[in-house]
Amino acid sequence: MKLRDKIVITTFGLFMIEAIMHYNQGRDDCVKKEDKKGWLPPTRSLIRLGIIVGAFSIINGVAIQAVEKN
């Protein structure tokens, strides 16, 4: 398997998990029906989004580095 294919598979897998987490977070925020001011999510949600995206960015970097060695 080519390196490009390995990177596509690992990136897709991680981003799919991340997308599901974002979906569930958004669904929970809708149930709480917080009032929105502007186009940004509420501060608490924005912080959680940042943490999730940051964590998965680091995981993706580590995964690609590991795949590249093989």
Steps between C-alpha positions, in 0.01 A plus 500: 500500500634843407572762765233725347236229545601441862476872574155520337372205704635623835384858438153388394464271801605765750298779340192277487526436874550873555194581285285260703618667821412843358160373389423369848619824660280706266202277567548543875530879460171507307325307777621758754371779270756759606439848361746578225660839461666542163626221279746337742393218731470574873840536674485160670421326171772695319758390757389136470520522120852642524611223734355228276651646180836554672511149640413340168753718318772371731378140465495538120858632500619211714311245287642635175851498645454138610359399160783677322758286686337178375 
